[in-house]
Amino acid sequence: MEILYKSTRSDSTPVTASQAILKGLADDGGLYVPMEIPKLDVSLREISKMTYQEAAYEVMKLYLNDFTEEELKSCINKAYDDKFDTEAIAPLTEAGNAYYLELYHGATIAFKDMALSILPHLLTTSAKKNGVKNEIVILTATSGDTGKAALSGFADVDGTRIIVFYPKNGVSPIQEKQMVTQKGANTHVVGIHGNFDDAQTGVKKLFGDEVLSKEMDEKGFQFSSANSINIGRLVPQIVYYVYSYAVLLGQGKIGDGEEINVVVPTGNFGNILAAYYAKNMGVPIHKLICASNDNKVLFDFFKSGTYDRNREFILTSSPSMDILISSNLERLIYRIAGNAPEKNAALMKSLSEKGVYEITEEMREELKDFVGGYAGEEECFAMIKKLYEEFSYVIDTHTAVAAAAYAKYREETKDTTKTVIASTASPYKFTRSVMKAIDEKYDSMGDFELVDELSRISNTDVPKAIEEIRTAPVLHNTVCEKDEMKSVVKKFLNMNE
């Protein structure tokens, strides 16, 4: 069965998977969605006997079916190799009453590696398949983790350049150091005075700027995206939810057909949307628990049916979730609106113009698989401390949002369904917050002293990603205002000459 992709905002001509990956964002500003969510054509029991790479092929072949078997397997094998510090790629660790799906064993120690290790290969393969001669310019906004993972994935990849915008004072010290020390002749990193939503809105404007697009084409460039708006990011994320269920099945932790819950700390909604797609492919998932931090726009949406970004933006210890415009939610809104682009477009117009939209009761009924969860800063810190003291297991601040929200859900509902929590970043990425949660005394230590102390108390090795930046020189120091993003891009591409 051939899967084609349509925009969420109009009845434009469907495109192939490779065309959707290349474009990133549809011409009308919508996101590409598969016209149908395919069903798994091998059993979860069979997948339980596979490696991560083999499982990835079985899932991704269903979505990317204009790629040949050889092309897709090549992309997968280049992505999931010794860049990851474990052969399992995404191991599960049991702690307390949940299984933690560790998605941070890649090159930049965050879950974004799971998709951004493969996206450059999918993108360059797509370019060849479609006869693209232009150099591809990856334009990305980051709330902390996408930036480094994308930079790492695209560094020195032939035929590409990458420009990453991040909120100058809105990421952790380790996250910033990871980005500004990035090597690669084709890499550019820019701090903006503003928050993540400002960066993301600016990037979307540049994608929709037809005059700029024409100028770029004349100079031999075209934009594409490494943000989670790119379907080439979403499809690889579906894999680890299928794989985690299969692993639990293979280990005898669950029986055939037994349902699990999945808890995901969520800002931009892409990671939990991937779990929703996995459920629709046939993975027995009972509830999708969407965990928010103090920027609880999604929590409020699932409670009320109203999405309202008109609120104070709060900087938290889980900065990758400090987001008020959850871009990937649009893909779910389109689906629960009966795949009706005009309904979705009207809601997105309302969000853009008024900062708010409200869905119908019929649409709310379609959200019954989802539960909104929320945990504040103190609850997250208490959860980090509890897991360390009771199980000698250390989690990062984002995973703590999910764990704390899940603890409240379990207490309120008495639902004891076996549960997988997406552990989205290594605690080494947020050492100060994590160590301070364990014991206030650590707050007097320096950043890298804390790294070594975390290694000691958790009995884990310091990740290579952290060791590399201890003494790495700063290579990127551009900072701009949010209305200067276009001129910065043109400067990097030497388009003013």
For each residue, the residues with C-beta under 8 A, 3 or more apart:
1: 36 38 65
2: 65 66
3: 17 34 35 36 38 62 63 65
4: 14 15 16 34 35
5: 14 15 16 17 19 20 32 33 34 35 231
6: 11 12 14 15 32 33 35 341
7: 10 12 26 27 28 30 31 32 33 341
8: 26 30 31 32 33 330 331 333 334 341 344 345 348
9: 26 28 29 30 341 344 345 348
10: 7 26 28 30 341 345
11: 6 341
12: 6 7 26 27 28
13:
14: 4 5 6 35
15: 4 5 6 19 20 23 32
16: 4 5 19 20 66
17: 3 5 20 21 63 64 65 66 67 126 231 235
18: 21 22 64 66 67 122 125 126 129 130
19: 5 15 16 22 23 126 130
20: 5 15 16 17 23 32 231 232
21: 17 18 24 119 122 123 126 224 230 231 232
22: 18 19 123 126 127 130 132 136 224
23: 15 19 20 26 27 32 224
24: 21 207 223 224 225 227 229 230
25: 29 30 31 204 207 208 225 229 230
26: 7 8 9 10 12 23 29 30 31 32
27: 7 12 23
28: 7 9 10 12 345
29: 9 25 26 204 207 208 348
30: 7 8 9 10 25 26 330 341 344 345 348
31: 7 8 25 26 229 231 327 328 330 331 334
32: 5 6 7 8 15 20 23 26 231
33: 5 6 7 8 231 331 334 335
34: 3 4 5 37 38 63 231
35: 3 4 5 6 14
36: 1 3
37: 34 277 280 281
38: 1 3 34 41 62 63 281
39: 281 282
40: 43 44 47 58 59 62 242 281 282 283
41: 38 58 62
42: 46 47 58
43: 40 46 47
44: 40 47 48 242 245 246 249 256 282 283
45: 48 49 246 249 250 256
46: 42 43 49 50
47: 40 42 43 44 50 55 58 242 243 246
48: 44 45 246 247 249 250
49: 45 46 250
50: 46 47 54 55 58 246
51: 54 55 87
52: 55 56 80 88 89 90 239 243
53: 56 57 76 77 80 89
54: 50 51 57 58
55: 47 50 51 52 58 59 239 242 243 246
56: 52 53 59 60 76 80 236 239 243
57: 53 54 60 61 69 72 73 76
58: 40 41 42 47 50 54 55 61 62
59: 40 55 56 62 63 235 238 239 242 281
60: 56 57 63 64 72 76 235 236 239
61: 57 58 64 65 67 69 72
62: 3 38 40 41 58 59 65 281
63: 3 17 34 38 59 60 231 235 238
64: 17 18 60 61 67 72 122 235
65: 1 2 3 17 61 62
66: 2 16 17 18 129
67: 17 18 61 64 71 72 75 122 125 129
68: 71 72
69: 57 61 72 73
70: 73 74
71: 67 68 74 75 125 129
72: 57 60 61 64 67 68 69 75 76
73: 57 69 70 76 77
74: 70 71 77 78 121 125
75: 67 71 72 78 79 118 121 122 125
76: 53 56 57 60 72 73 79 80 118
77: 53 73 74 80 81
78: 74 75 81 118 121
79: 75 76 83 117 118 121 236
80: 52 53 56 76 77 83 84 89 117 118
81: 77 78 84
82:
83: 79 80 106 107 113 117
84: 80 81 87 89 105 106 107 113
85: 105 463 464
86: 89 91 105
87: 51 84
88: 52 91 105
89: 52 53 80 84 86 105 114
90: 52 101 102 103 105 114 240 243 244
91: 86 88 102 105
92: 99 100 101 102 244 247 248 420
93: 99 100 102 393 423
94: 98 99 100
95: 98 100 387 391 393
96: 387 390 391 403
97: 410 416 419
98: 94 95 263 403 406 419 420 421
99: 92 93 94 244 248 253 418 419 420 421
100: 92 93 94 95 393 395 399 420 421 423
101: 90 92 240 244 420 421 422 423
102: 90 91 92 93 105 423
103: 90 110 111 113 114 240 422 423 424
104: 109 110 111 113 396 423 424 425 426 429
105: 84 85 86 88 89 90 91 102 109 113
106: 83 84 109 110 113 114 117 149
107: 83 84 113 117 149 152 464 465
108: 112 113 145 148 149 152 178 465
109: 104 105 106 113 425 426 428 429 463 465 466
110: 103 104 106 113 144 145 148 149 320 424 425 426 429
111: 103 104 114 145 271 422 423 424 425
112: 108 115 116 145 146 148 149 150
113: 83 84 103 104 105 106 107 108 109 110 116 117 149 152 153
114: 89 90 103 106 111 117 236 237 239 240
115: 112 118 119 228 232 233 234 236 237
116: 112 113 119 120 146 149 150 152 153 226 233
117: 79 80 83 106 107 113 114 149 153
118: 75 76 78 79 80 115 121 122 232 236
119: 21 115 116 122 123 150 153 226 230 232 233 236
120: 116 123 124 153 154 157 160
121: 74 75 78 79 118 124 125
122: 18 21 64 67 75 118 119 125 126 232
123: 21 22 119 120 126 127 136 138 160 224 232
124: 120 121 127 128 136 157 158 159 160
125: 18 67 71 74 75 121 122 128 129
126: 17 18 19 21 22 122 123 129 130 132 232
127: 22 123 124 130 132 136 159
128: 124 125 131 132
129: 18 66 67 71 125 126
130: 18 19 22 126 127
131: 128
132: 22 126 127 128 136 222
133: 220
134: 216 217 220 221 222
135: 159 160 161 220 221 222
136: 22 123 124 127 132 159 160 161 221 222 223 224
137: 160 161 162 163 216 221 222 223 224 489 493
138: 123 150 154 160 161 162 163 223 224 225 226
139: 163 203 206 207 223 224 225 489
140: 146 147 150 162 163 164 165 203 225 226 227
141: 146 164 165 166 196 199 200 202 203 227
142: 145 146 147 148 150 164 165 166 171 179 196 199
143: 146 166 167 170 171 196 267 268 319 320 321 322 323
144: 110 147 166 170 171 172 175 319 320
145: 108 110 111 112 142 148 149 175 320 424 425 429
146: 112 116 140 141 142 143 149 150 164 226 227 228
147: 140 142 144 150 151 164 166 175 179 189
148: 108 110 112 142 145 151 152 175 178 179 182
149: 106 107 108 110 112 113 116 117 145 146 152 153
150: 112 116 119 138 140 142 146 147 153 154 162 164 226
151: 147 148 154 155 162 164 179 182 184 187 189
152: 107 108 113 116 148 149 155 182
153: 113 116 117 119 120 149 150 157 226
154: 120 138 150 151 157 160 162 184 186 187 226
155: 151 152 162 182 183 184 186 187
156: 184 185 186
157: 120 124 153 154 160 186
158: 124
159: 124 127 135 136
160: 120 123 124 135 136 137 138 154 157 186
161: 135 136 137 138 186 187 188 221 492 493
162: 137 138 140 150 151 154 155 184 186 187 188 226
163: 137 138 139 140 188 189 190 488 489 492
164: 140 141 142 146 147 150 151 179 187 188 189 190
165: 140 141 142 190 191 192 199 202 203 485
166: 141 142 143 144 147 170 171 176 179 189 190 191 192 196 199
167: 143 170 171 191 192 194 195 196 198 199
168: 191 192 193 194 479
169: 315
170: 143 144 166 167 195 196 315 319 322
171: 142 143 144 166 167 175 176 179 319
172: 144 175 176 319 429 430 432 433
173: 176 177 432 447
174: 177 178 428 429 430 431 447 466 469
175: 144 145 147 148 171 172 178 179 319 429
176: 166 171 172 173 179 180 191
177: 173 174 180 181 469 472
178: 108 148 174 175 181 182 465 469
179: 142 147 148 151 164 166 171 175 176 182 189 476
180: 176 177 189 474 475 476 477
181: 177 178 468 469 472 473 474 475 476
182: 148 151 152 155 178 179 187 189 475 476
183: 155 187 475
184: 151 154 155 156 162 187
185: 156
186: 154 155 156 157 160 161 162
187: 151 154 155 161 162 164 182 183 184 476
188: 161 162 163 164 476 478 492
189: 147 151 163 164 166 179 180 182 476 478
190: 163 164 165 166 476 478 479 480 485 488
191: 165 166 167 168 176 478 479 480
192: 165 166 167 168 198 199 202 479 480 481 482 485
193: 168 479 480 481 482
194: 167 168 198 199 481 482
195: 167 170 198 199 313 322
196: 141 142 143 166 167 170 199 200 322 323
197: 200 201 309 313 323 324 325
198: 167 192 194 195 201 202 482
199: 141 142 165 166 167 192 194 195 196 202 203 482 485
200: 141 196 197 203 204 227 323 325 327
201: 197 198 204 205 325
202: 141 165 192 198 199 205 206 482 485
203: 139 140 141 165 199 200 206 207 225 227 485
204: 25 29 200 201 207 208
205: 201 202 208 209 485 486
206: 139 202 203 209 212 223 485 486 489
207: 24 25 29 139 203 204 223 225
208: 25 29 204 205
209: 205 206 212 213 486
210: 213 214
211: 214 215
212: 206 209 215 216 486 489 490
213: 209 210 216 217 222 223
214: 210 211 217 218
215: 211 212 218 219 490 495
216: 134 137 212 213 219 221 222 223 493 495
217: 134 213 214 220 221 222
218: 214 215
219: 215 216 493 495
220: 133 134 135 217
221: 134 135 136 137 161 216 217 493
222: 132 134 135 136 137 213 216 217
223: 24 136 137 138 139 206 207 213 216
224: 21 22 23 24 123 136 137 138 139 230
225: 24 25 138 139 140 203 207 229 230
226: 116 119 138 140 146 150 153 154 162 230 233
227: 24 140 141 146 200 203 230 233 268 327
228: 115 146 233 234 268 270 271 327 328
229: 24 25 31 225 233 327 328
230: 21 24 25 119 224 225 226 227 233 234
231: 5 17 20 21 31 32 33 34 63 234 235
232: 20 21 115 118 119 122 123 126 235 236
233: 115 116 119 226 227 228 229 230 236 237 270
234: 115 228 230 231 237 238 270 273 274 277 328 331
235: 17 59 60 63 64 231 232 238 239
236: 56 60 79 114 115 118 119 232 233 239
237: 114 115 233 234 240 241 270 271 274
238: 59 63 234 235 241 242 274 275 277 278 281
239: 52 55 56 59 60 114 235 236 242 243
240: 90 101 103 114 237 243 244 274
241: 237 238 244 245 262 274 275 278 283 285 420
242: 40 44 47 55 59 238 239 245 246 278 281 283
243: 47 52 55 56 90 239 240 246 247
244: 90 92 99 101 240 241 247 248 420
245: 44 241 242 248 249 254 260 278 283 284 285 420
246: 44 45 47 48 50 55 242 243 249 250
247: 48 92 243 244 250 251
248: 92 99 244 245 251 253 254 260 418 420
249: 44 45 48 245 246 252 253 254 255 256
250: 45 48 49 246 247
251: 247 248
252: 249
253: 99 248 249 418
254: 245 248 249 258 260 418
255: 249 258
256: 44 45 249
257: 284
258: 254 255 284 418
259: 284 285 286 417
260: 245 248 254 284 285 286 417 418 419 420
261: 285 286 287 288 289 406 415 417 418 419 420
262: 241 272 275 285 287 288 289 419 420 421 422
263: 98 289 291 373 402 403 405 406 409 419 420 421 422
264: 271 272 275 288 289 290 291 402 422 424
265: 271 291 293 318 321 398 399 401 402 405 422 424
266: 269 271 272 290 291 292 298 321 326
267: 143 295 320 321 322 323 326
268: 143 227 228 271 323 326 327 328
269: 266 272 273 290 298 326 327 328 329 332
270: 228 233 234 237 273 274 327 328
271: 111 228 237 264 265 266 268 274 275 422 424
272: 262 264 266 269 275 276 288 290 422
273: 234 269 270 276 277 328 329 331 332
274: 234 237 238 240 241 270 271 277 278
275: 238 241 262 264 271 272 278 279 285 288 422
276: 272 273 279 280 288 332 369 370
277: 37 234 238 273 274 280 281
278: 238 241 242 245 274 275 281 283 285
279: 275 276 283 284 285 288 369
280: 37 276 277
281: 37 38 39 40 59 62 238 242 277 278
282: 39 40 44
283: 40 44 241 242 245 278 279
284: 245 257 258 259 260 279
285: 241 245 259 260 261 262 275 278 279 288 369
286: 259 260 261 415 417
287: 261 262 369 370 371 415 417
288: 261 262 264 272 275 276 279 285 369 370 371
289: 261 262 263 264 370 371 373 402 405 406 409
290: 264 266 269 272 298 299 302 370 371 372 373
291: 263 264 265 266 373 374 375 401 402 404 405 406
292: 266 295 296 297 298 299 321 372 373 374 375 401 405
293: 265 296 314 316 318 321 322 374 375 376 377 380 401
294: 314 316 376 377
295: 267 292 313 314 316 321 322 323 324
296: 292 293 299 300 374
297: 292 300 301 307 308 309 311 323 324 326
298: 266 269 290 292 301 302 326 329 372
299: 290 292 296 302 303 372 373 374
300: 296 297 303 304 306 307 308 372
301: 297 298 304 305 306 307 308 329 372
302: 290 298 299 367 370 371 372
303: 299 300 372
304: 300 301
305: 301 358 359 361 363 364
306: 300 301 356 357 358 359
307: 297 300 301 329 351 356 357 358 359
308: 297 300 301 311 355 356
309: 197 297 324 325 351 355 356
310: 355 356
311: 297 308 324
312:
313: 195 197 295 322 324
314: 293 294 295 322
315: 169 170 319 322
316: 293 294 295 319 321 322 377 397
317: 377 380 381 397 430 433
318: 265 293 321 322 380 397 398 400 401 430
319: 143 144 170 171 172 175 315 316 322
320: 110 143 144 145 267 398 424 425
321: 143 265 266 267 292 293 295 316 318 398 401
322: 143 170 195 196 267 293 295 313 314 315 316 318 319
323: 143 196 197 200 267 268 295 297 326
324: 197 295 297 309 311 313
325: 197 200 201 309 351
326: 266 267 268 269 297 298 323 329
327: 31 200 227 228 229 268 269 270 330
328: 31 228 229 234 268 269 270 273 331 332
329: 269 273 298 301 307 326 332 333
330: 8 30 31 327 333 334 344 348
331: 8 31 33 234 273 328 334 335
332: 269 273 276 328 329 335 336
333: 8 329 330 336 337 344 347 348 359 363
334: 8 31 33 330 331 337 339 340 341 344
335: 33 331 332 339 366
336: 332 333 359 363 366 367
337: 333 334 340 343 344 347 359 363
338: 343
339: 334 335
340: 334 337 343 344
341: 6 7 8 9 10 11 30 334 344 345
342: 345 346
343: 337 338 340 346 347
344: 8 9 30 330 333 334 337 340 341 347 348
345: 8 9 10 28 30 341 342 348 349
346: 342 343 349 350
347: 333 337 343 344 350 351 357 359
348: 8 9 29 30 330 333 344 345 351 352 357
349: 345 346 352 353
350: 346 347 353 354 356 357
351: 307 309 325 347 348 354 355 356 357
352: 348 349
353: 349 350
354: 350 351 357
355: 308 309 310 351
356: 306 307 308 309 310 350 351
357: 306 307 347 348 350 351 354
358: 305 306 307
359: 305 306 307 333 336 337 347 363 364
360: 363 364
361: 305 364 365
362: 365 366
363: 305 333 336 337 359 360 366 367
364: 305 359 360 361 367
365: 361 362 368
366: 335 336 362 363
367: 302 336 363 364 370
368: 365
369: 276 279 285 287 288
370: 276 287 288 289 290 302 367
371: 287 288 289 290 302 409
372: 290 292 298 299 300 301 302 303
373: 263 289 290 291 292 299 402 405 406 408 409
374: 291 292 293 296 299 405 408
375: 291 292 293 379 380 383 400 401 404 405 408
376: 293 294 379 380
377: 293 294 316 317 380 381
378: 381 382
379: 375 376 382 383 404 408
380: 293 317 318 375 376 377 383 384 397 400 401 404 437
381: 317 377 378 384 385 400 433 436 437
382: 378 379 385 386 404 437
383: 375 379 380 386 387 395 400 403 404 407
384: 380 381 387 388 394 395 397 400 434 437 438
385: 381 382 388 389 437 438
386: 382 383 389 390
387: 95 96 383 384 390 391 393 394 395 403
388: 384 385 391 392 393 394 438 457 458
389: 385 386
390: 96 386 387
391: 95 96 387 388
392: 388 458 459
393: 93 95 100 387 388
394: 384 387 388 427 434 438 454 457 458 460
395: 100 383 384 387 399 400 403 423 427 434
396: 104 399 400 423 424 425 426 427 429 430 434
397: 316 317 318 380 384 400 401 425 430 433 434 437
398: 265 318 320 321 401 402 424 425 430
399: 100 265 395 396 402 403 421 422 423 424 425
400: 318 375 380 381 383 384 395 396 397 403 404 437
401: 265 291 292 293 318 321 375 380 397 398 404 405
402: 263 264 265 289 291 373 398 399 405 406 421 422 423 424
403: 96 98 263 383 387 395 399 400 406 407 421
404: 291 375 379 380 382 383 400 401 407 408
405: 263 265 289 291 292 373 374 375 401 402 408 409
406: 98 261 263 289 291 373 402 403 409 410 419 421
407: 383 403 404 410 411
408: 373 374 375 379 404 405 411 412
409: 263 289 371 373 405 406 412 413 415
410: 97 406 407 413 414 415 416 419
411: 407 408 414
412: 408 409
413: 409 410
414: 410 411
415: 261 286 287 409 410
416: 97 410
417: 259 260 261 286 287
418: 99 248 253 254 258 260 261
419: 97 98 99 260 261 262 263 406 410
420: 92 98 99 100 101 241 244 245 248 260 261 262 263
421: 98 99 100 101 262 263 399 402 403 406
422: 101 103 111 262 263 264 265 271 272 275 399 402
423: 93 100 101 102 103 104 111 395 396 399 402
424: 103 104 110 111 145 264 265 271 320 396 398 399 402
425: 104 109 110 111 145 320 396 397 398 399 429 430
426: 104 109 110 396 429 463
427: 394 395 396 430 431 434 454 458
428: 109 174 431 451 454 462 463 465 466
429: 104 109 110 145 172 174 175 396 425 426
430: 172 174 317 318 396 397 398 425 427 433 434
431: 174 427 428 434 435 447 450 451 454
432: 172 173 435 436 442 443 447 450
433: 172 317 381 397 430 436 437
434: 384 394 395 396 397 427 430 431 437 438 454
435: 431 432 438 439 442 443 445 450 453 454
436: 381 432 433 439 440 442 443
437: 380 381 382 384 385 397 400 433 434
438: 384 385 388 394 434 435 442 457
439: 435 436 442
440: 436 443
441: 444
442: 432 435 436 438 439 445 450 453
443: 432 435 436 440
444: 441
445: 435 442 449 450 453
446: 449 450
447: 173 174 431 432 450 451
448: 451 452 470
449: 445 446 452 453
450: 431 432 435 442 445 446 447 453 454
451: 428 431 447 448 454 455 462 466
452: 448 449 455 456 462
453: 435 442 445 449 450 456 457
454: 394 427 428 431 434 435 450 451 457 458 460 462
455: 451 452 458 459 460 461 462
456: 452 453 459
457: 388 394 438 453 454
458: 388 392 394 427 454 455
459: 392 455 456
460: 394 454 455
461: 455
462: 428 451 452 454 455 466 467
463: 85 109 426 428 466 467
464: 85 107 467 468
465: 107 108 109 178 428 468 469
466: 109 174 428 451 462 463 469 470
467: 462 463 464 470
468: 181 464 465 472
469: 174 177 178 181 465 466 472
470: 448 466 467
471:
472: 177 181 468 469
473: 181
474: 180 181 477
475: 180 181 182 183
476: 179 180 181 182 187 188 189 190
477: 180 474
478: 188 189 190 191 488
479: 168 190 191 192 193
480: 190 191 192 193 484 485 487 488
481: 192 193 194 484
482: 192 193 194 198 199 202 485
483:
484: 480 481 487 488
485: 165 190 192 199 202 203 205 206 480 482 488 489
486: 205 206 209 212 489 490
487: 480 484 490 491
488: 163 190 478 480 484 485 491 492
489: 137 139 163 206 212 485 486 492 493
490: 212 215 486 487 493 495 496
491: 487 488 494 495 496
492: 161 163 188 488 489
493: 137 161 216 219 221 489 490
494: 491 497
495: 215 216 219 490 491
496: 490 491
497: 494
